[in-house]
Amino acid sequence: MLGKSRIHTTIRMTVVTVFIFATLLTAGIAIGLQYYFSQSMARNAAADLYTATAQGIASELHGIAAVNTNVINLLAENPELAHTDREAAQLKIFTQVLERNPLFYGMYVGDRDRSFFEVIHLETSETARSKLQAAAGDKWVILSVQPTETGLLRRYQYLDKALRQRTSREEITDFDVTGRPWFSSAYASGEVEFSPPYLFSLLDIPGRTVSKRIAGSDTVVGMDMTLASISQFLANNKVASDSSLYLFNKEGLIIASSEAHKKSQPDQQVSRVSLAPEEQPLVELARQPTEHGKLHSINLKGEPHVMYVTPSGSGERNLFVGIVTPVDTLLAPFLGKIKLSVVITAGLLFLLLPLSWLFANPIVNPVRQLAAENDKVRRREFSAVQRIPSRVQELDELSDSMVSMVQSIQAHEEAQRELMDSFIRLIAQAIDDKSAYTGGHCERVPELALMLARHASDSDAPAFSEFSLDTEDQWREYRIAAWLHDCGKITTPEHIVDKGSKLETIYNRIHEVRMRFEVLWRDADVAYWEQLAAHPDQRVRLAAQRSKLQCQLQEDYEFVAQCNVGGEFLDEGSLARLKQIAGKTWTRHFDDRIGLSPIEELRLKGDDTPTPATESLLADKPEHIIERTRATDYDPKLGINMEVPLHLYNQGELYNLSIARGTLTDEDRFKINEHMISTIRMLESLPFPEELKNVPRYASTHHETMKGSGYPRRLPGEALSIPERILAIADIFEALTAVDRPYKKAKPVSEAIDILHKMADDNHIDRDCFELFLKERVYMEYAAQYLAVEQIDEVDISRYIDP
């Protein structure tokens, strides 16, 4: 072989050149260990920092509690607040306190007699202003409740900055101050009471109520405060710019948050109230005391984060501090050193890269060349595959093996292709051979379709600008589709395909009808001789009567026989005469229920009629109806859209003879059209390779029309490709000019073209393909090979194509 004279080395020797990968592995392990220990140090430092932050939050909470305790104690020591008739003093004191402390949203007093007086500072929240229906100029709302004889009456007073009343309104209410938790707890203890955090109904943000009983009275003073200062404290003490700090309870209610101070719009809420779904792990950690004070890893929105949860240290068991920080932020101080290590390692590798490249060439270059040759095999370009020589022995042997393999694959594929094409031609030939009247159809249609397809592929016309069959695989795909376009006819009964007369089934039943006329003829003869024996003197009259009857029988039979041929349209007058003839009777003397096949016996209905039996000359009997034995519920994936007759067949004599045009009943026509459904089922079930994937589609649409009235799917013209439109024209032209049809004579070329033109005008076939068929004289190319000389005549295409 060509490579025998070359000096070879083994692939083991060449593998020495991969030392660069060992260097990478070593550097990777070292950097990985550095990263691991740096991460551990970062997590320990973060845990210490988070613990210190939690302690700071606890101190802030204690400070706020002390301030609120002092304020409420001062208010509780003011006896003027205990008198319900001193609303002016209460208003003055409450407004002064609320003005100086914006954290207090409202202050109020409640008494055992169920009276209640509250001052609400509207400038603390636009939400409160909206819910209380206050105007833009209102600053205060006084909300008072007084018991009356009919119940509790609540009054709203709206005041401006100068405490002047703008308006007021009243309503009946069920608000009983003595039932509020802040009132009952402060009244009973006499000490300062802090409520657990809860959502203020007017603000939709968390807060707390501080209350205390005024000494020596039945009155409790209280104030609602927000936790905005805690949120600001959390924002100012964030461990990192993109960390999030939360003060929350076990139910996931956010008491304060480092994010609460951020507002993108003036009317945006300062808190989302509850933890977001992705932050719910904070609640789960809060409920597990063993996990407090530890760092936990978690993914939030696809990014790695760490979480930290610990009790708030404020003395309340239900409050927790939660901290969420991105891992990248946690590791930021250490990543610089790691990046420096990576840069140094990369620099060293860069210096070694030319050397490693040089050593890799003996393997890399041949492998790349072999990969390129392998792509040729994948594209089935077998003749273009070349041997790739290499100094690496294993690669050189691999190249030899690939060339041998390609030769084997090519030979095998050619054999498989020839086998498949032969089998397909065999199917097409079997369909043609099945009927003596359609022989050659499956052979001629592909030839005509390919003729027109070649011209369409070469055409520069706008209609064909995007159509081209460039490769042998594309031509083969279309050729196979054309061969198989009628493969479903293998399931169509021969007597339906070959039905040349209306009464034809396996045989032409006109002979049965003729025999009945023969019986009536002889009945006329018998009646004549019987009457002549009784009345010998009336020979002339009786002979004339017999002659008239037999003449009428001759005329009636000729009419029935003409109807059976189906050559002309059957009008209403002819139908009426047919029914009149059918009404005539004849006498049957033999049992018609013996000598039958099992299938015929199953079709019999009703009781046997004793003989002699009088029967109609033409009849539609129950046994003429052949029911369906298979369902016609087609798989929706097939897209079948055809009207299905009730019965499989109707062989009624009068029913068949009454066919207005042609020789086929609705049942016969559906059975013939059903071959397209069989074609779809057969071809869709075959595992065609990629290069033949369009065969089922091309083969199953040649009975569709451009206006969407075809079968079996009623596809519109825009859903039909150029190859499908071409095959439809080829199928029709071949059928019009074929000499082997039982139901019509072969048409000359000019008449067939005229019919195609009418079909194009009716939007039945594609006009562009039809005009190409004429301009390129494809019809003459086909006629020269497949039509009789007497069929080939001149066609004036100017009648059909605009100049």
ABEGO torsion letter per residue (X at the ends): XAAAABBBBBAAAAAAAAAAAAAAAAAAAAAAAAAAAAAAAAAAAAAAAAAAAAAAAAAAAAAAAAAAAAAAAAAAABAAAABAABAAAAAAAAAAAAAABAABABBBBBBAAGBBBBBBBAAABAAAAAAAGBBAABABBBBBBBBBAAEBBBBBBBBBAAGBBABBBBBBBABBAAABAAAAAAAAAGBBBBBBBBBBAAAGBBBBBBBBBBBGBABBBBBBBBAAAAAAAAAAABABAABBBBBBBAAGBBABBAAAABBABAABBABAGBBBAAAAAAAAAAABAAABGBBBBBBBGGBBBBBBBBBAGAGBAABBBBBBBBAAAAAAAAAAAAAAAAAAAAAAAAAAAAAAAAAAAAAAAAAAAAAAAAAAAAAGBAAABBBBBBABAAAAAAAAAAAAAAAAAAAAAAAAAAAAAAAAAAAAAAAAAABAAABGAAAAAAAAAAAAAAAAAABABAAAAABBBABAAAAAAAAAAAAAAAAAAAABBAAAAABABAABBABBAAAAAAAAAAAAAAAAAAAAAAAAAABAAAAAAAAAAAAAAAAAAAAAAAAAAAAAAGABBBBAAAAAAAAAAAABBBBBABBAABGBBAAAAAABBEBBBBOBBBBBABBBBAAABBBBABBABBBAAAGBBBBBBABABBABAAAAAABABEABBAAAAAAAAAAAAAAAAAAAABBBBAAAAAAAAAAAAAABBAAGABOAAGBBAAABBAAAAAAAAAAAAAAAABAABAABBBBBAAAAAAAAAAAAAAGABBAAAAAAAAAAGAAAAAAAAABBAAABBBBBAAAABBX
